[in-house]
Amino acid sequence: MTSDVTLERIKPLLEKVERALPEAIRLRHEIHANPCVSGHEAPTAALVAAALGFADAPDVAGGRVIRIGASSGPSVAIRAELDALPIREETAAPWSSSNDAMHACGHDVHLAALVAVAHALADEAIPMVALLQPKEESVPGGALDMVKSGALQTAQVQAVIGAHVHPRIRAGEFSSFPGIMNASSDEFTVVIQGRGGHGAYPHATADPVLAAASVITALQQIISRRTDPMEPAVITVGSIHSGIAPNAIPDDAILTGTIRTYDPAHREALHELIMETVGHAAAIHGCTVAIDLRRGEPALENDARLAIRLSEWAQLGGAIQSEPLRSCGADDFAFYGQVVPSVMAFVGSGSGSAAEPELHSARFLPSDEIIREVARVMIAGYLAACDQM
């Protein structure tokens, strides 16, 4: 893709993005200063819809599905997430939040870039659809709600494009490739029921705290000893709650955690192993368990042709292709790929420093310049989809 005709195709669109950037940056600051957590994004959705020129766009599953351009015919959707995280911000930015919520995953950048891209694509023959998606940070995610709403079919969406900032990639670079980029994600809650009593007489109790320790250790051994080391998989226990007194053995303990893997069959096998392992580990200590296992997102798998074409267009537009970045992170964008061809790209926001704040850090704050980089990749994805229509 090096012909003058091809270059002439993307260059005017990037110039339009450039003209839209000042307003996009202002919008990013407003969104960032007023974050809304999952399930409560109505103010953000209304703000972005108005910036797109569609203040009256109807609510769709808590978000918006806004068609830019011709009212009928096949379209290309570009997704941006509305929700923030329940994190107290520590960036000291002049436009930082003050409501114990924070755009610590770059969604404010994605939304601002989407608005700039929408202005650039307004006159294109193939309409763009702005997917303003809620609840990306919750399980199973707002993308599933949007798919179930039928809005993609109503808007005649033929492909969905996504871009996500990532601090492990240098600014100016991107990563998009065929196949799996992100893992499936499921959550579990384990309630261990014991028999409490005095800490001085443990023999008269069934100690759920000790059982919880055994359960946590046993869960990690599923990965180290019962999982093929060539298969990416993670089991993380993220919380443990039990007891209130130092000299009392409580009646129960509650654990919560997450399960990540790439392969659907491996996912099912891990679910079975967890159910089996937790029960046995607790029974050794005379305790019983109740397990609630909640399915989240499937693995995110890029459409091969879209990924290759996006990469070609992005590089023509000046972005640099980084080494492939596969992750055991998860994104409900995966649900779009189950109904239409879809592609996600990671867009670099990093400086190369080992001390770079990670996604979901209270100190994560991509530069405003990254809005341009995300928009460039979104434009590349749009053109990649148009190539196949």
N, C-alpha and C positions, 0 to 999 in steps of 0.2 A: 504494500500500500504506500507507494512513494510517488505516484503520478501527481502532476500539478492539479489535475481535476479533483483528486482526493483531498489534497491540501486545501484547495479552494472550498471544499465542502465543510470542513471543520473550522477553518480560520474565522469566518464571519460570526459563527456561533460563539466562539471564545471571545471575540471582540465585544459581542453583546453582553456576555457574562461580565466582562471587565467594567462595562458601563453601569451594570446593576450592582456592583460590589459595594459601593458606599452605603446604599440603602440596606443591603443584605447584612453588612456589619452592624449597622444601627439596630436592625431587627434581632440579630444574634445577641446583642447586649441586653435588649429588653427581655428576650426569652430567658436568658441566663439569670437575670436579676429576679425573675418571677417564676421559679420552677414549680411544676405540678407533678406529683408522684402518680404512679400507675393507678388508673381507675378514677382519677380526678383531673383529667387533662383538658376539660372543656374550655377554660380560659385560653390556654395555649392554642388549641385547635381554632378557636374563633379569631385569635390574633393573626395566625398564619394564613387562614382563609381570607381574611381581609387584605393582607399583604399581597395575596395572589389576585385580588380583585373580585373575590367571590364571597363576600361577607355573609350572604344568605345561603351558602351551601348547606344542605341538610346533614344532620348527624348520621354517620354510618358506623354502627358498632362502637360508638364512643370517639370516633375519629371523623375524617372527611375523605371523600373520593371525588376529586375535582378534575374534570376534563378540560384541558386547555386546547383550543382550536376547534376544528370541525365537530359538529354535534353527532355525527355518525361515522361508521367505518372503523376498521381496526386501529388500535392504539397501543402505545408503549407506556407502561406505568413505571414511575420512579418513587421508591419508598423513602420516607423519613419518619423518625420516631418522635412522638410527642412527650414522652414521660421522662421525669427526672428520678433521682434516687433519694431515699431518706438518709442523707448524709449532711452533716454540718460542714459548710465550706470553709477551707483554710487557705484560700489563694491570695487574699488581700487585693483582688482586682477592684477597681473603682465601681464596677458593675456586678460585684459578687452578690449572692443571695443572702437573705437574713431570716429565712423561715424554716431552718433545719432541713431543707431539701436542697439538692444540688444537681446540676447537669454535669455529672462526673463521668459520663460515658460519651460525651461529644454529640449528643442528640441536638443540642442547640446549633452546633456547626452544621450538622446535616440539614436541619430545617432551613437555615439561612441560605445554604448552597442550593437547596431545592427551589427556593423562591427566585434566586438569580437565574437558575436554569430555566424555570418556567417562563420568565420574561424573554430569555434568549430563544426559546422554542415556540413562542406564541404564534408565529406565522408559518410554521412548518406544515408540510402537506399531511404528514402523519401526526395525529394529535398525541400529546403527552397527557398522561393522567397522574396527578399528584396524589399519592397515597399518604395521607397524614395519619399515621398509625398509632393507636394507643397501646399501652400495657406491654411494651417489649420487655420490660424488666420483671414481669410477673410470669407465673407458670399457669397454663401452658402458653400464654402470650396472646396479644391482641391480633396478631396476623391470622390466627385460626378463626377468630371471630369475623374478621373482614372477609376471609375466604367463604365462610359459612353464610355470610349475608347475601351472597350472590352479586356483590357490587362489581367484581372483576368481569363477570359475564355481561352485566348490564352496560359497563363501559367498554366492552369489546376488547379487553386487554389481551394482547398476544404474547407479551413478555413483561417481566418485572425486573427492574434494575435496582441494586442497592449499593451503597458505599458507606464504609465505616472507618472512622479515624483509628489509628493504632500507633501508640508511642514506640513500639519496637521496630517500626520502620521509619527511616529518616524522612523528614519533610522533603517534598519534591519527588518522592518515589511512591510506588503503589505495588500491590500484589494481587493478582487475579489469575486463576488457572483452572483448567478442567478438573472436575471431581470434587471430593470432599474437602471443605475448608474448616468447618466447625463440627463439633461433636453433637450427638444427641444429649439431652439433659433431662434427667428425672430427679425427683426429690423424695425423700423418705422421712418418716417420723417413727421412732421406735419407743414404745412405752414399756418399760421393764417393771413388772410388778413383783415386789418382794414382801417382806414382813419386817416392819420396823421395830426398834427397841432401843435400849440403853447401849451407848458405845462401849461400856465396860463389859457387856455380856454378849459379844457378837455371836456366840454359839447358839443363842436363843433366837436369833433372827435369820432372815434370808436377805442378805445385804445387796440391794439393787445398785449401789455405787460400785462395789467390787464387780458385780455382774456387768455393769456398763463398761468398766475398764477392759474386761475380757472381750466384750462385744466389739469395742473399738479396735482392739488388737487383732481380733479374728477377721474383721472386715478388711483390714489392710493386707492380711495374708491371702485373701481372695485374689488380690492383684499380684502379689509377689510369688504365689505358689500355685494358683489355679487358673491363671490367665496366661495365654501365649504372649511372651514379651514383645512379639512383633505386632500385636494388636493394641493400639492406643486405648487405654482405659484408666479411669480415675474413680475412686470412691473416697469422698471426703466427709468426715463428720464435722459439721460446722458449729454445733452447739450441744451442750450438755447441761441439764438442769436437774438438781436433786438436793433436797434437804435445806434446812436453814440454821441448824445448830451444830456446833463442832463436836458435841458429846452425845449426839443422837443419830442412830441409823434410821434413815427415812423409809417410808413404805414403797416409794417408786423413784424411778429416774427416767428422764425423757431425753432422747437424742434426736437430732435432725441432721440431715446430710444430703449430698448430691451424688449422682452417678453419671459419668460421662463415658461415651464410647462412640466409635465410628460405624461399626457394622450392626445391622438390625438383628441378626442371629445372636451375635455376642451380647447385645443389649438384653435380649430375652434370657440368655443363659445367666447373666449377672443378676437379673431379678430373682431367678430361682435360687442361685447360690446365696444371695443375701437372706432370703427368707429361711433357708435351711441353716445357714451359719449362725444367724442371730438367735434362733430358737435353741440350738445346741449349746452355744456359749453361755446363755443365760441359765439354762437348765442345770448346768454344772454347779451353780450356786443356789439351787433351789428356787429360782425365779421363773416366772412365765413372761411372755411378751405378747404385745399386740403391735402389728406392723401396718402402717399406712404408706403405700408406695404410689406416688402420683406421677403419671406420665407428663413429660413436658414436650419440648421440641424434638423432632427427628434430626438426624445429621443434616447439615447444610451442604448440598451437593450442587456445584455449578454445572449448568448446561455447557457442554464442551465447545460447541460452535460459538456460542455467545461469549464465552470466556476468552477464546482465542482472538475473536474479532474485537472485543473491548480492548484487549491488550494492544492490538495493532493501532487502533484509533487513538488510544491514550498516549502512546509513544509518539505518534505523529503530531499530537497536540502539545508535546513538550514534556510529558511525564516520563519518568525513568522506571523501568520494570525492575523491582527488587527480586531477591531470592524468594521462592514460594514460602508463605507463612501459613502453616496449618496449625490449628489451635484446638484445644479441648474446651475452649469457650463455646458458648451456644448462642444462637440467635433464632428467634421465631420466624425470621425471613425464610427459613427452610420450608415453612408451610406453603409459600407461594410456589416453590419449585415442584410441589406435588400436583399442581393443577395447570401451570403454564411454564414454558422455558424461563429460567431465571438465572441471574448471575449477580454475585456479590464481589466487591473488591475492597481490600483493606487499603486505606490511604494514609501515608506516613504523616505523623505529627511530631516525630521524635527528633532529638538533636544528636543522638549517638551516645549520650551520657548514660553510664550505668546507674546513675541516681535518678533517672527520669521517672517522675510519678506515673504509676500505672493507671489503666482504666479502673474506675471505681475508687480511686484515691481522692481524699478530701483536698488534695493539692493539684489534681489534674486540670490543666487549663491550656488547651491548644491555642496557638496564636490565631488572631483574626485572618492571617494570611492563608491559613489552612482552608478557609471557606473557598478560596479560588481553586485549591488543589482538589477538593471534593467535587466542586462543580465541574471541573475539567473531566474527571472520571465519570461523573453522571452523564455528561454530554457524550463521552465515548461509548458508554453503555447504550444510550438511546440510539446512536448511529449504528452500533453493532446489531441491535434489534431490527432497525429499519432495513439493514442489509438482507435480512432473512424474511422480509414481508413482501 
